[in-house]
């Protein structure tokens, strides 16, 4: 019987290893020995003499860790956030500046003010992320603007007069802050905005800095355009939310508001007549006032006739005066005049949406709307189903009424406040281009000059604090499952100072977030050390050492219905058979003192020459050229799936189908549909979701499986139609086990809710508190934050921490499985066979044709 022999309450016991008389283990960063006779443990004092080289500050290139960028108004410099510091890089000439130089402090989301004087960003110097501004040239000290409480804040959007910024936070609050006073005013609040939506949140200011436009979701899960008036603090919903409206952008001339609206519905049909509506976005333009003409209003060329002499003279004087003024300005070479104050932007809120017009670019997928006078710029994303891969930056010219491409492909772009340049990024390569057609990203910004001094100990403390804050601020339960989260910060923060590698830090982060007793709490990545790796070439085969040589015991065929994945030894024309001996690789004899894979070290995915024979001798051997695999996972999995399917087919006389669903993501979706389509007409179905690793919430999976017959259609010739045609309406069973989790928990849960059949096997993992993204750690590492938890229609928490119980419990007994047995599948075959016998599908006889002659 199992018996607990330790009772630590502060830290977990890890890495136990047993010897003849003791068990050694780790607890709280210390080693302990537990005497097996007395069952008492004592600490093992260890002293290691080391220079702790991993903790020494070092100079690091950080271009690969760029997270955000902002171009200056004149586009002479670009501000970057990289590894938690803020830098500025010249467009052409001059040094790169690290403005913050704070390895133990995170600065995020820099934004250059439109007047060019300031850079604003978020800094956690105070212990929480606060808005900070500093002189863009790096002079002086930074100034903390806000005194906000806990929370994480996202990108900053300056007003044109450089006095205010707009931002959203993790609580979906949308705020505006006066930079001089630090006063923060709530403008709105989202409902369904998770990390992706918050990262992508944008706001647009009117040219006079009075109005703010932004998209915000509604209860119907569509997004509407909102207008906030900073003069009176009123928020106005400008569009109805009937369509999904987003990405608003004010015209700098004060005539229009542009936005994206998902309002074109053109269905695409699949093999089973299921439809999807993709590529629904249109570009919209709304005249801000009733007296502003539509940008697509009819135009009329008018002959004005010749000007009279008086008008000619007046025009000449004006021209001469202008030339004299220009000459005087050139001679004086004085500073540019102060920009004129923009005209007040007036908006007629009544009938706002009714004035909207659809611009001519065809419906598709659009993002990142920004505007210059007479032009609206945007990224045109690849159309769903088109096979396109590029996202060009384009603009629609209102005067010429045509679309023109600026750059052929980009991940993001930003128009400089001065309007003369565009910052474009593709795969962390940045370039400045003109807002004109046919630009190339030829002059790359020198991001390779981004360097900073990294103090590992200070950085690790910041990373730990960020991870602790992310859980505090994003976790779905503000009460943190009853855990004293402040105490956890103290408890595990004490271990960070003992860390000497980034892997140590990840271990501590894992221990910290595990205290939440929640699924989907993971950590990883960051600036960890990686040893050199060499891929091993694989042949999709099992070997046996026989007669002093390696014999090919089994060649994996995958599945006959998937010819894309097969063993290199099973390729057509390859003369290798099971039972042959593998004697040499690229002319080098195999060393039987090593495993056979040693001969393929460094040969993954490469052409190799095999020496094979039907006997363990070189005499009479033949040469076979093959291309090795770099992984056998898919091949072996397919072979297992096909063996299971054949077993079900054989046991049921071909009446029952078998489908394996590896996850509830894209792979699982593809496998479910493909195997379902290939087995239409079966009387019943075994759905195997053992080892299902999850992914999406699988309600659509259930919709496919739960299609009862509604009727039949009689045809004159051929076979009558069952409707719906893509349906297996007979009895079904589902196989589950303890390795099925997340979406692999939801799949059997929904299967049971839909009354599709019994669940057979073992209880699932029990992880239905899901994740939806979290901000990155400054060195590229990550922690996950569970942000949504499942509860039932009766208002009770379900599944999490327990799993989904089977209706028929079958232990996967190793004694029965070691040689290919599968007691769970055997029980599934037995059960579905019984159900088919008890509840056979009833196909009615076609009725006699009616006499509809009227007589």
FENCOR-V862513 format. One record per pair of residues at least 24 apart in sequence whose C-alpha atoms are under 7 Angstrom apart, sorted by the first residue. I is the first residue (numbers start at 0). J is the second residue. D is the distance in whole Angstrom. If there is no record, write none. Layout:
i:I j:J d:D
i:I j:J d:D
This chain:
i:4 j:38 d:7
i:51 j:499 d:7
i:53 j:499 d:6
i:53 j:500 d:6
i:54 j:455 d:5
i:54 j:456 d:6
i:54 j:499 d:6
i:55 j:454 d:7
i:55 j:455 d:7
i:56 j:452 d:6
i:56 j:453 d:5
i:56 j:454 d:4
i:56 j:455 d:6
i:57 j:452 d:5
i:57 j:453 d:5
i:57 j:454 d:7
i:58 j:450 d:7
i:58 j:451 d:6
i:58 j:452 d:4
i:58 j:453 d:6
i:59 j:450 d:5
i:59 j:451 d:6
i:59 j:452 d:6
i:59 j:453 d:7
i:60 j:449 d:6
i:60 j:450 d:5
i:60 j:451 d:7
i:61 j:449 d:6
i:61 j:450 d:6
i:62 j:446 d:6
i:62 j:447 d:6
i:62 j:449 d:6
i:64 j:778 d:7
i:64 j:779 d:7
i:67 j:108 d:6
i:68 j:109 d:7
i:69 j:109 d:6
i:69 j:110 d:5
i:69 j:111 d:6
i:70 j:111 d:7
i:70 j:415 d:6
i:70 j:422 d:6
i:71 j:111 d:6
i:71 j:115 d:6
i:71 j:415 d:6
i:72 j:113 d:6
i:72 j:114 d:7
i:72 j:115 d:6
i:72 j:415 d:5
i:72 j:416 d:4
i:72 j:417 d:5
i:73 j:415 d:7
i:73 j:417 d:6
i:74 j:415 d:6
i:74 j:420 d:6
i:78 j:109 d:7
i:79 j:109 d:7
i:80 j:107 d:6
i:80 j:108 d:6
i:80 j:109 d:6
i:82 j:777 d:5
i:82 j:778 d:5
i:83 j:107 d:6
i:83 j:777 d:5
i:85 j:109 d:7
i:88 j:445 d:7
i:90 j:444 d:6
i:95 j:448 d:7
i:95 j:449 d:7
i:98 j:137 d:6
i:100 j:451 d:7
i:102 j:452 d:7
i:102 j:453 d:5
i:102 j:454 d:6
i:102 j:457 d:6
i:102 j:458 d:5
i:103 j:457 d:4
i:103 j:458 d:4
i:103 j:460 d:7
i:103 j:461 d:5
i:104 j:461 d:6
i:108 j:153 d:7
i:108 j:154 d:5
i:108 j:155 d:7
i:110 j:155 d:6
i:112 j:157 d:6
i:112 j:161 d:6
i:113 j:159 d:6
i:113 j:160 d:7
i:113 j:161 d:6
i:113 j:416 d:5
i:114 j:161 d:6
i:144 j:178 d:6
i:144 j:181 d:5
i:145 j:181 d:5
i:150 j:472 d:6
i:153 j:197 d:7
i:153 j:198 d:6
i:156 j:202 d:6
i:158 j:204 d:6
i:158 j:208 d:5
i:159 j:206 d:6
i:159 j:208 d:6
i:160 j:208 d:6
i:167 j:197 d:7
i:169 j:473 d:7
i:186 j:227 d:7
i:186 j:234 d:7
i:189 j:215 d:6
i:189 j:216 d:6
i:190 j:216 d:6
i:190 j:217 d:7
i:191 j:216 d:7
i:193 j:771 d:7
i:194 j:771 d:7
i:194 j:772 d:5
i:194 j:773 d:6
i:201 j:246 d:7
i:203 j:247 d:6
i:203 j:248 d:5
i:203 j:249 d:6
i:204 j:249 d:6
i:205 j:249 d:6
i:205 j:251 d:7
i:205 j:253 d:7
i:205 j:344 d:7
i:206 j:251 d:5
i:206 j:253 d:7
i:206 j:341 d:7
i:207 j:341 d:6
i:207 j:342 d:7
i:207 j:343 d:6
i:207 j:344 d:6
i:212 j:247 d:6
i:213 j:246 d:7
i:213 j:247 d:6
i:214 j:244 d:7
i:214 j:245 d:5
i:214 j:246 d:6
i:214 j:247 d:7
i:237 j:351 d:6
i:237 j:352 d:7
i:238 j:352 d:5
i:246 j:366 d:7
i:246 j:367 d:6
i:246 j:368 d:6
i:247 j:368 d:7
i:248 j:368 d:6
i:248 j:369 d:5
i:248 j:370 d:6
i:249 j:370 d:7
i:250 j:370 d:6
i:250 j:371 d:6
i:250 j:372 d:6
i:251 j:370 d:7
i:251 j:371 d:6
i:251 j:372 d:6
i:252 j:372 d:6
i:253 j:344 d:6
i:254 j:286 d:6
i:254 j:287 d:6
i:254 j:291 d:7
i:255 j:284 d:6
i:255 j:285 d:5
i:255 j:286 d:5
i:255 j:287 d:5
i:256 j:284 d:6
i:256 j:285 d:5
i:256 j:286 d:7
i:256 j:287 d:7
i:257 j:283 d:5
i:257 j:284 d:4
i:257 j:285 d:6
i:258 j:282 d:6
i:258 j:283 d:5
i:258 j:284 d:7
i:258 j:368 d:7
i:259 j:283 d:6
i:259 j:365 d:7
i:263 j:362 d:6
i:271 j:725 d:6
i:277 j:383 d:6
i:278 j:362 d:6
i:278 j:363 d:4
i:278 j:364 d:5
i:278 j:382 d:6
i:278 j:383 d:6
i:279 j:362 d:6
i:279 j:363 d:6
i:279 j:364 d:7
i:280 j:362 d:5
i:280 j:363 d:5
i:280 j:364 d:5
i:280 j:365 d:6
i:281 j:357 d:7
i:281 j:362 d:5
i:281 j:363 d:7
i:282 j:357 d:6
i:282 j:358 d:5
i:283 j:355 d:6
i:283 j:356 d:6
i:283 j:357 d:5
i:283 j:358 d:6
i:284 j:355 d:6
i:284 j:356 d:5
i:284 j:357 d:7
i:284 j:358 d:7
i:285 j:354 d:6
i:285 j:355 d:4
i:285 j:356 d:6
i:286 j:354 d:6
i:286 j:355 d:7
i:287 j:346 d:5
i:287 j:347 d:6
i:288 j:346 d:5
i:288 j:347 d:5
i:289 j:347 d:7
i:294 j:397 d:6
i:360 j:402 d:7
i:371 j:418 d:7
i:373 j:397 d:5
i:373 j:398 d:7
i:403 j:436 d:6
i:404 j:436 d:5
i:404 j:437 d:6
i:405 j:434 d:7
i:405 j:435 d:6
i:405 j:436 d:4
i:405 j:437 d:5
i:405 j:438 d:5
i:406 j:437 d:6
i:406 j:438 d:5
i:406 j:439 d:6
i:459 j:504 d:7
i:460 j:495 d:7
i:462 j:776 d:6
i:462 j:777 d:7
i:463 j:508 d:7
i:466 j:782 d:7
i:470 j:784 d:6
i:473 j:784 d:6
i:473 j:786 d:6
i:474 j:784 d:6
i:474 j:785 d:6
i:474 j:786 d:5
i:475 j:785 d:6
i:475 j:786 d:4
i:475 j:787 d:5
i:475 j:788 d:7
i:479 j:515 d:7
i:480 j:515 d:6
i:482 j:515 d:7
i:487 j:511 d:7
i:501 j:526 d:6
i:501 j:527 d:5
i:502 j:527 d:6
i:517 j:768 d:7
i:518 j:766 d:5
i:518 j:768 d:6
i:519 j:768 d:7
i:519 j:769 d:6
i:519 j:770 d:7
i:519 j:783 d:7
i:519 j:785 d:6
i:520 j:783 d:5
i:520 j:784 d:6
i:520 j:785 d:7
i:521 j:782 d:6
i:521 j:783 d:5
i:522 j:781 d:6
i:522 j:782 d:4
i:522 j:783 d:6
i:523 j:780 d:6
i:523 j:781 d:6
i:523 j:782 d:7
i:524 j:779 d:7
i:524 j:780 d:4
i:524 j:781 d:6
i:525 j:778 d:5
i:525 j:779 d:5
i:525 j:780 d:4
i:526 j:778 d:6
i:533 j:600 d:7
i:533 j:601 d:5
i:534 j:600 d:6
i:534 j:601 d:5
i:534 j:602 d:6
i:534 j:603 d:5
i:534 j:629 d:7
i:535 j:596 d:7
i:535 j:599 d:5
i:535 j:600 d:5
i:535 j:601 d:5
i:535 j:602 d:6
i:535 j:603 d:5
i:535 j:629 d:7
i:536 j:599 d:5
i:536 j:600 d:7
i:536 j:601 d:7
i:536 j:602 d:5
i:536 j:603 d:4
i:536 j:604 d:6
i:536 j:627 d:5
i:536 j:628 d:6
i:536 j:629 d:6
i:537 j:603 d:7
i:537 j:627 d:5
i:537 j:628 d:5
i:537 j:629 d:6
i:537 j:630 d:7
i:537 j:631 d:7
i:538 j:566 d:6
i:538 j:567 d:6
i:538 j:568 d:7
i:538 j:627 d:6
i:538 j:628 d:6
i:539 j:566 d:5
i:539 j:567 d:7
i:539 j:631 d:6
i:546 j:615 d:7
i:548 j:580 d:7
i:548 j:582 d:7
i:548 j:591 d:7
i:548 j:615 d:6
i:549 j:580 d:6
i:549 j:581 d:6
i:550 j:578 d:6
i:550 j:579 d:6
i:550 j:580 d:4
i:550 j:581 d:6
i:551 j:577 d:5
i:551 j:578 d:5
i:551 j:579 d:6
i:551 j:580 d:6
i:551 j:581 d:7
i:552 j:577 d:6
i:552 j:578 d:6
i:553 j:577 d:6
i:555 j:634 d:7
i:555 j:635 d:7
i:555 j:638 d:7
i:556 j:638 d:6
i:557 j:634 d:5
i:557 j:635 d:6
i:557 j:637 d:5
i:557 j:638 d:4
i:558 j:637 d:6
i:558 j:638 d:6
i:558 j:641 d:6
i:564 j:634 d:6
i:565 j:634 d:6
i:567 j:625 d:6
i:567 j:626 d:6
i:567 j:627 d:6
i:578 j:613 d:7
i:579 j:611 d:7
i:579 j:612 d:6
i:579 j:613 d:4
i:579 j:614 d:7
i:580 j:611 d:5
i:580 j:612 d:5
i:580 j:613 d:6
i:580 j:614 d:6
i:580 j:615 d:6
i:581 j:610 d:6
i:581 j:611 d:5
i:581 j:612 d:7
i:582 j:610 d:5
i:582 j:611 d:6
i:583 j:609 d:6
i:583 j:610 d:5
i:584 j:608 d:6
i:584 j:609 d:5
i:584 j:610 d:6
i:585 j:609 d:6
i:603 j:627 d:6
i:603 j:628 d:6
i:603 j:629 d:5
i:604 j:628 d:5
i:604 j:629 d:5
i:647 j:828 d:7
i:654 j:681 d:5
i:654 j:682 d:5
i:654 j:683 d:7
i:655 j:681 d:5
i:655 j:682 d:6
i:655 j:683 d:5
i:655 j:684 d:5
i:656 j:681 d:6
i:656 j:683 d:6
i:656 j:684 d:5
i:656 j:685 d:6
i:657 j:684 d:6
i:657 j:685 d:5
i:657 j:686 d:6
i:658 j:685 d:6
i:658 j:686 d:5
i:658 j:687 d:6
i:659 j:686 d:6
i:659 j:687 d:5
i:659 j:688 d:6
i:660 j:687 d:6
i:660 j:688 d:5
i:660 j:691 d:7
i:661 j:688 d:6
i:661 j:690 d:7
i:661 j:691 d:5
i:661 j:692 d:7
i:662 j:691 d:4
i:662 j:692 d:5
i:662 j:693 d:5
i:662 j:694 d:6
i:662 j:743 d:7
i:663 j:693 d:5
i:663 j:694 d:5
i:663 j:695 d:5
i:663 j:697 d:6
i:663 j:742 d:6
i:663 j:743 d:7
i:664 j:693 d:7
i:664 j:694 d:4
i:664 j:695 d:5
i:679 j:725 d:7
i:679 j:726 d:7
i:679 j:727 d:6
i:680 j:727 d:6
i:681 j:727 d:7
i:682 j:729 d:5
i:682 j:835 d:7
i:682 j:840 d:7
i:683 j:727 d:7
i:683 j:729 d:5
i:683 j:730 d:5
i:683 j:731 d:6
i:683 j:831 d:7
i:683 j:835 d:7
i:684 j:730 d:7
i:684 j:731 d:5
i:684 j:732 d:7
i:685 j:731 d:6
i:685 j:732 d:5
i:685 j:733 d:6
i:685 j:827 d:7
i:686 j:732 d:6
i:686 j:733 d:5
i:686 j:734 d:6
i:687 j:733 d:6
i:687 j:734 d:5
i:687 j:735 d:7
i:688 j:734 d:6
i:688 j:735 d:6
i:688 j:739 d:7
i:689 j:734 d:6
i:689 j:735 d:5
i:689 j:736 d:5
i:689 j:738 d:7
i:689 j:739 d:6
i:690 j:736 d:7
i:690 j:738 d:5
i:690 j:739 d:5
i:691 j:738 d:7
i:691 j:739 d:4
i:691 j:740 d:6
i:691 j:743 d:5
i:692 j:739 d:6
i:692 j:740 d:6
i:692 j:741 d:7
i:692 j:743 d:6
i:693 j:740 d:6
i:693 j:741 d:5
i:693 j:742 d:4
i:693 j:743 d:5
i:694 j:742 d:5
i:695 j:742 d:6
i:696 j:742 d:6
i:696 j:745 d:7
i:697 j:742 d:7
i:697 j:745 d:7
i:697 j:746 d:6
i:701 j:749 d:7
i:701 j:750 d:6
i:729 j:840 d:6
i:730 j:756 d:7
i:730 j:831 d:7
i:730 j:834 d:6
i:730 j:835 d:6
i:731 j:755 d:6
i:731 j:756 d:5
i:731 j:831 d:6
i:732 j:756 d:5
i:732 j:757 d:5
i:732 j:758 d:6
i:732 j:827 d:7
i:732 j:831 d:6
i:733 j:757 d:6
i:733 j:758 d:5
i:733 j:759 d:6
i:734 j:758 d:6
i:734 j:759 d:5
i:734 j:760 d:6
i:735 j:759 d:6
i:735 j:760 d:5
i:735 j:761 d:6
i:735 j:762 d:7
i:735 j:763 d:6
i:736 j:760 d:6
i:736 j:761 d:4
i:736 j:762 d:6
i:736 j:763 d:5
i:737 j:761 d:6
i:737 j:762 d:6
i:737 j:763 d:4
i:737 j:764 d:5
i:738 j:763 d:6
i:738 j:764 d:6
i:739 j:763 d:5
i:739 j:764 d:6
i:740 j:764 d:5
i:740 j:765 d:6
i:740 j:766 d:6
i:741 j:766 d:5
i:741 j:767 d:5
i:744 j:802 d:7
i:744 j:803 d:6
i:748 j:803 d:6
i:757 j:806 d:6
i:758 j:805 d:5
i:758 j:806 d:5
i:758 j:807 d:6
i:759 j:805 d:5
i:759 j:806 d:6
i:759 j:807 d:5
i:759 j:808 d:6
i:759 j:809 d:7
i:759 j:823 d:7
i:759 j:827 d:7
i:760 j:805 d:6
i:760 j:807 d:6
i:760 j:808 d:5
i:760 j:809 d:5
i:760 j:810 d:7
i:760 j:823 d:6
i:761 j:804 d:7
i:761 j:805 d:6
i:761 j:808 d:6
i:761 j:809 d:6
i:761 j:810 d:7
i:762 j:802 d:6
i:762 j:803 d:5
i:762 j:804 d:5
i:762 j:805 d:6
i:763 j:802 d:5
i:763 j:803 d:5
i:763 j:804 d:7
i:764 j:802 d:5
i:765 j:798 d:5
i:765 j:799 d:5
i:765 j:800 d:5
i:765 j:801 d:5
i:765 j:802 d:3
i:765 j:803 d:7
i:766 j:798 d:7
i:766 j:799 d:5
i:766 j:800 d:6
i:766 j:802 d:7
i:767 j:798 d:6
i:767 j:799 d:5
i:768 j:799 d:7
